[in-house]
Amino acid sequence: MKRDILSEIVANKRHEVERQKRAVSPELLSETVERLREEESEARAARSMSRSLAESPTGIIAEFKRRSPSKGWIHREAKPAEVIPAYERAGASALSILTDEAYFGGTLADIRAARPLTRLPILRKEFVVDEYQLLQARAVGADAVLLIASVLSREECGRLVDVAHSLGLETLLEIHGEEELPYADLPTDMVGVNNRHLGSFVTDPSHSLRVAGLLPAGKILVSESGLSDPQTVARLRRAGYRGFLIGEAFMRSPLPGEALRAFAEGIRSEAGKEARP
């Protein structure tokens, strides 16, 4: 029988969240979040991921990712202090930080370490199944959270969107197939199309192009996974996408920031070709 990685990850995540709740109660975490809300400055309000993508000429969401379930370790010793500032200097529009440890080698501590190092908006990339994870994201300094349609009912997703917004977090809804299009009507800030099938982890970058015309107008659209060349990004921009989540293409490099810089230059070059008469 073919291994269903997504079901395995989600089952593990539900157990993990219950253990975390026993270690730090939701009530205590809520108190921490409320204290942060009272103390924070206007700087947080300026870190809107959706606005950053809408205004960016490249739309690169640079991902901090050490490993994947399908390919193993990508950059095992990667440290936020080295990668995150380099991403910002190289022109990233936003950051995505994976916080699943069992399958991706990340933790919430990576966001906590990254937050003082950058002014860019940070997305907590996680398999969110519980409101508790939204409180965690807010407490460590994330600005947005990923909500994956394939692991949530539409009702669950809608409730999590509302809770996230009440905490001051933006939401990136991730869909894959046409059967998940009804989720796109929820009041999320961004809609992402994952080019990687989360059950098999097979990647097809053209998937975003096929789905583009079915997505609601007026939403910030994000293409996720398998984006390895500026020409593909240029085609996606023409199709209406404004965000491009890229991790492995950068993190496999000894210098992820320099890999991002070269990629961004490629996007600008493609845009320049289109502008010529």
Salt bridges, closest charged atoms under 4 A:
GLU8 OE2 - ARG3 NH2 2.68
GLU16 OE2 - LYS13 NZ 2.93
GLU18 OE2 - LYS21 NZ 3.70
GLU34 OE2 - ARG37 NE 3.71
GLU40 OE1 - ARG44 NE 3.59
GLU40 OE1 - ARG138 NH2 2.82
GLU63 OE2 - LYS125 NZ 3.08
GLU88 OE2 - ARG119 NE 3.45
ASP100 OD1 - LYS13 NZ 2.72
ASP110 OD2 - ARG66 NH1 2.76
GLU126 OE1 - LYS13 NZ 2.96
GLU126 OE2 - ARG124 NH2 3.32
ASP130 OD2 - LYS21 NZ 2.89
GLU131 OE2 - ARG159 NH1 2.67
ASP143 OD1 - ARG44 NH1 3.42
ASP143 OD1 - ARG47 NE 2.91
ASP143 OD2 - ARG115 NH1 2.70
ASP189 OD2 - HIS165 NE2 2.76
ASP204 OD2 - ARG210 NH2 2.76
GLU248 OE2 - LYS71 NZ 3.15
GLU248 OE2 - ARG252 NE 2.97
GLU258 OE1 - ARG261 NE 3.58
GLU270 OE2 - LYS273 NZ 3.19
GLU274 OE2 - ARG238 NH1 2.35
